Amino acid sequence: MPQHGMDALTFLAAPFVMCLILAGIHCYLGLHVLARGVIFVDLSLAQVAALGATVGVLLGFDHHDGATYLISLAFTFCAAALFALARRHEKLFSQEAIIGIVYALASAAVVLVVDRVAHGAEHIKDILVGQVLWVTWADVLKTAAIYSVVSIVHFVFRKQLLAASFGKHVGSTAVWDFLFYALFGVVITSSVSLAGVLQVFAYLIVPAVVGTLLFKTIRARLFFGWALGFFVSFGAMWLSYVWDLPAGAFIVVCFTALPVLLLLASSLFRISGLRIAGFKRK
């Protein structure tokens, strides 16, 4: 392989491994989100995490400081508690309505806080699409450790968490709802600081949606989602490097274009099938 190619692989190694980690945890959580019918909870929690990070920057901490992360996590836990509470009152109002309201509140609050922060425009860009291309191996190891703890908790309580998400009776649902949203908030807080709101949403929803369209079992959806996340991450990151495009934004475009193309393709094949069937009947 030419030296240029080796240099590219070396440069992209840590960002690519980070993308694999993001795909691994978010695809699984995405299946929970789809089952709960709260598609935009990720965007809402991510925006709340972004608000917490922005407040941290306003208080004088660096964007990647531990204090900023803790402030962001505290904001996310508050939103997680609110979402868990809202599910207990679904008969009165839709949980998705509260999620949308929180998203609007956090988004507007971010604008107000950023107005008081130096280099606010650059901060907004980082919040949206992140700086995944510049992650280090230290970031990879730290994120892997955090997600490993979350994964272990999910594994230990998998029956209760899956039952709560897929509508089965598990006793005190509020406890498991809060545990799910709290763990979800930990993942989102960590992910947003690295990959941004939009990239996190793409990793969470797209593999889960496409997997759900093609497979019936949770296991099959999960393995397919992982494979899709890995291949799209590698292709998008490599092409963004070759074409000199912003990696985060290009990854989001590649992921979100997939379900749109699948929808158009299925509609086209259905129309073509109908035309062929109509021709045969004649």
C-alpha positions as CSV (number, residue, x, y, z in Angstrom):
1,M,0.0,0.0,0.0
2,P,1.3,3.5,-0.9
3,Q,2.6,5.6,2.0
4,H,-0.3,8.0,1.6
5,G,-2.7,5.2,2.1
6,M,-0.9,4.0,5.2
7,D,-0.8,7.6,6.6
8,A,-4.6,7.8,6.0
9,L,-5.3,4.6,7.8
10,T,-3.1,5.6,10.8
11,F,-4.9,9.0,11.0
12,L,-8.4,7.4,10.7
13,A,-7.8,4.5,13.0
14,A,-8.9,6.1,16.3
15,P,-11.9,7.9,14.8
16,F,-13.0,4.7,13.0
17,V,-12.8,2.6,16.2
18,M,-14.8,5.3,18.0
19,C,-17.5,5.1,15.3
20,L,-17.6,1.3,15.8
21,I,-18.1,1.9,19.5
22,L,-20.9,4.4,18.8
23,A,-22.6,2.1,16.4
24,G,-22.4,-0.8,18.8
25,I,-24.1,0.8,21.8
26,H,-26.5,3.1,19.9
27,C,-27.9,0.4,17.6
28,Y,-29.0,-1.6,20.7
29,L,-30.5,1.4,22.4
30,G,-32.2,2.3,19.1
31,L,-34.2,-0.9,19.3
32,H,-35.4,0.1,22.7
33,V,-36.3,3.6,21.5
34,L,-38.3,2.2,18.5
35,A,-40.2,-0.2,20.8
36,R,-41.1,2.6,23.2
37,G,-42.3,4.8,20.3
38,V,-40.1,7.8,21.4
39,I,-38.1,8.3,18.2
40,F,-36.9,11.8,19.1
41,V,-36.0,11.1,22.7
42,D,-32.4,10.9,21.5
43,L,-32.5,14.3,19.9
44,S,-34.1,15.7,23.0
45,L,-31.7,14.2,25.5
46,A,-28.7,15.1,23.2
47,Q,-29.9,18.7,23.1
48,V,-30.2,18.7,26.9
49,A,-26.7,17.3,27.1
50,A,-25.5,20.0,24.7
51,L,-27.2,22.7,26.9
52,G,-25.4,21.3,29.9
53,A,-22.0,21.4,28.0
54,T,-22.8,25.0,26.9
55,V,-23.5,26.0,30.4
56,G,-20.1,24.5,31.4
57,V,-18.3,26.5,28.8
58,L,-20.1,29.6,29.9
59,L,-18.9,28.9,33.5
60,G,-15.3,28.9,32.2
61,F,-14.6,25.2,31.7
62,D,-13.2,23.8,28.5
63,H,-15.5,21.9,26.2
64,H,-13.8,18.5,27.0
65,D,-13.2,19.1,30.7
66,G,-14.5,16.7,33.3
67,A,-16.5,19.4,35.0
68,T,-18.3,20.2,31.7
69,Y,-19.1,16.5,31.3
70,L,-20.5,16.3,34.8
71,I,-22.7,19.4,34.3
72,S,-24.0,18.0,31.1
73,L,-24.7,14.6,32.7
74,A,-26.6,16.3,35.6
75,F,-28.8,18.1,33.0
76,T,-29.4,14.8,31.2
77,F,-30.4,13.0,34.4
78,C,-33.0,15.7,35.1
79,A,-34.5,15.2,31.6
80,A,-34.3,11.4,32.1
81,A,-36.3,11.7,35.3
82,L,-38.9,13.9,33.6
83,F,-39.3,11.4,30.7
84,A,-39.7,8.5,33.1
85,L,-42.4,10.5,35.0
86,A,-44.1,11.4,31.7
87,R,-44.6,7.8,30.8
88,R,-46.7,7.3,33.9
89,H,-49.2,9.9,32.5
90,E,-49.4,8.7,28.9
91,K,-53.2,8.4,29.2
92,L,-53.4,12.2,29.8
93,F,-50.8,13.3,27.2
94,S,-48.4,11.8,24.8
95,Q,-44.8,11.2,26.0
96,E,-43.6,12.3,22.6
97,A,-45.2,15.8,23.3
98,I,-43.1,16.2,26.4
99,I,-40.0,15.0,24.5
100,G,-40.6,17.7,21.8
101,I,-41.2,20.4,24.4
102,V,-38.0,19.6,26.2
103,Y,-36.1,19.6,22.9
104,A,-37.5,23.0,22.0
105,L,-36.7,24.3,25.5
106,A,-33.1,23.0,25.4
107,S,-32.5,24.3,21.8
108,A,-33.7,27.8,22.6
109,A,-31.8,27.8,25.9
110,V,-28.6,26.8,24.0
111,V,-29.0,29.8,21.7
112,L,-29.4,32.1,24.7
113,V,-26.4,30.7,26.5
114,V,-24.2,30.6,23.3
115,D,-25.0,34.3,22.9
116,R,-22.9,34.9,26.0
117,V,-20.0,32.6,25.0
118,A,-17.0,33.6,23.0
119,H,-16.7,31.7,19.7
120,G,-20.3,30.7,20.0
121,A,-20.7,29.8,16.3
122,E,-17.8,27.2,16.5
123,H,-19.4,25.8,19.7
124,I,-22.8,25.3,17.9
125,K,-21.0,23.5,15.0
126,D,-19.3,21.1,17.5
127,I,-22.7,20.5,19.2
128,L,-24.3,19.6,15.9
129,V,-21.7,17.4,14.1
130,G,-18.9,17.0,16.6
131,Q,-15.2,16.5,16.0
132,V,-15.0,12.8,15.7
133,L,-12.1,13.0,13.2
134,W,-9.9,14.4,16.0
135,V,-10.6,11.9,18.8
136,T,-7.6,10.3,20.4
137,W,-6.9,6.8,21.6
138,A,-7.4,8.1,25.1
139,D,-10.9,9.3,24.1
140,V,-11.6,5.8,22.6
141,L,-10.5,4.0,25.8
142,K,-12.5,6.3,28.1
143,T,-15.7,6.1,26.0
144,A,-15.3,2.3,25.7
145,A,-15.0,2.0,29.5
146,I,-18.2,4.1,30.1
147,Y,-20.2,2.2,27.5
148,S,-18.9,-1.1,28.9
149,V,-20.4,-0.2,32.3
150,V,-23.7,0.7,30.7
151,S,-23.7,-2.5,28.7
152,I,-23.1,-4.6,31.8
153,V,-26.0,-3.0,33.6
154,H,-28.2,-3.6,30.5
155,F,-27.1,-7.2,30.4
156,V,-27.7,-7.8,34.1
157,F,-31.2,-6.3,33.9
158,R,-31.9,-7.2,30.3
159,K,-35.2,-9.0,31.0
160,Q,-36.7,-6.1,32.9
161,L,-35.4,-3.4,30.6
162,L,-36.5,-5.3,27.4
163,A,-39.9,-6.0,29.0
164,A,-40.4,-2.4,30.0
165,S,-39.5,-1.2,26.5
166,F,-41.6,-3.9,24.6
167,G,-44.7,-3.4,26.7
168,K,-44.6,-6.4,29.1
169,H,-45.4,-6.4,32.8
170,V,-42.4,-5.9,35.0
171,G,-43.8,-4.7,38.3
172,S,-42.7,-1.2,39.0
173,T,-42.3,0.1,35.5
174,A,-41.3,3.6,36.6
175,V,-38.1,2.2,38.2
176,W,-37.0,0.5,35.0
177,D,-38.1,3.5,32.9
178,F,-35.8,5.8,34.9
179,L,-32.9,3.3,34.8
180,F,-33.3,3.0,31.0
181,Y,-33.4,6.8,30.6
182,A,-30.5,7.4,33.1
183,L,-28.3,4.9,31.3
184,F,-29.4,6.3,28.0
185,G,-28.5,9.8,29.3
186,V,-25.0,8.6,30.2
187,V,-24.4,7.3,26.7
188,I,-25.9,10.4,25.0
189,T,-23.8,12.8,27.2
190,S,-20.6,10.9,26.3
191,S,-21.5,10.7,22.6
192,V,-22.6,14.2,22.1
193,S,-19.3,15.6,23.4
194,L,-17.5,13.6,20.7
195,A,-19.8,13.1,17.7
196,G,-22.5,15.9,18.1
197,V,-26.3,15.7,18.2
198,L,-27.0,14.8,14.6
199,Q,-24.4,12.0,14.3
200,V,-25.6,10.4,17.6
201,F,-29.2,10.5,16.2
202,A,-28.1,8.8,13.0
203,Y,-26.3,6.0,14.8
204,L,-29.2,5.5,17.1
205,I,-32.1,5.4,14.7
206,V,-31.0,4.5,11.2
207,P,-29.5,1.0,11.9
208,A,-32.4,0.1,14.2
209,V,-35.1,1.3,11.7
210,V,-33.5,-0.5,8.7
211,G,-33.0,-3.7,10.8
212,T,-36.6,-3.5,12.0
213,L,-37.8,-3.3,8.4
214,L,-35.9,-6.3,7.3
215,F,-35.9,-8.7,10.3
216,K,-38.4,-9.8,12.9
217,T,-36.2,-10.9,15.8
218,I,-34.4,-8.6,18.1
219,R,-31.2,-10.6,17.7
220,A,-31.3,-10.4,13.9
221,R,-32.0,-6.7,14.0
222,L,-29.2,-6.1,16.4
223,F,-26.6,-8.0,14.3
224,F,-27.7,-6.4,11.1
225,G,-27.6,-3.0,12.7
226,W,-24.1,-3.5,13.9
227,A,-23.0,-4.7,10.5
228,L,-24.7,-1.7,8.8
229,G,-23.2,0.7,11.3
230,F,-19.7,-0.6,10.8
231,F,-19.7,-0.6,7.0
232,V,-21.3,2.8,6.6
233,S,-19.0,4.3,9.2
234,F,-15.9,2.9,7.4
235,G,-17.1,4.0,3.9
236,A,-18.3,7.4,5.0
237,M,-15.1,8.2,7.0
238,W,-12.8,7.0,4.2
239,L,-14.7,9.0,1.5
240,S,-14.8,12.1,3.7
241,Y,-11.0,11.9,4.0
242,V,-10.5,11.3,0.3
243,W,-12.9,14.0,-0.8
244,D,-11.8,16.4,2.0
245,L,-15.3,16.8,3.5
246,P,-16.3,17.3,7.2
247,A,-16.4,13.8,8.5
248,G,-19.3,14.2,11.0
249,A,-21.7,15.8,8.6
250,F,-20.8,13.3,5.8
251,I,-21.4,10.4,8.1
252,V,-24.8,11.8,9.0
253,V,-25.7,12.3,5.3
254,C,-24.7,8.7,4.5
255,F,-26.7,7.2,7.3
256,T,-29.8,9.2,6.9
257,A,-29.8,8.8,3.1
258,L,-30.2,5.0,3.5
259,P,-33.8,4.8,4.7
260,V,-34.8,7.5,2.2
261,L,-33.3,5.5,-0.7
262,L,-34.9,2.3,0.6
263,L,-38.3,4.0,0.7
264,L,-37.9,5.3,-2.8
265,A,-36.6,1.9,-4.0
266,S,-39.5,0.0,-2.4
267,S,-42.0,2.4,-3.9
268,L,-40.4,2.1,-7.4
269,F,-40.3,-1.7,-7.3
270,R,-43.9,-1.8,-6.1
271,I,-45.0,0.5,-8.9
272,S,-43.1,-1.6,-11.4
273,G,-44.6,-4.8,-10.0
274,L,-48.1,-3.4,-10.3
275,R,-47.4,-2.4,-13.9
276,I,-46.1,-5.8,-14.8
277,A,-49.1,-7.5,-13.1
278,G,-51.4,-5.2,-14.9
279,F,-49.7,-6.0,-18.2
280,K,-50.1,-9.7,-17.6
281,R,-53.7,-9.4,-16.7
282,K,-54.3,-7.7,-20.1
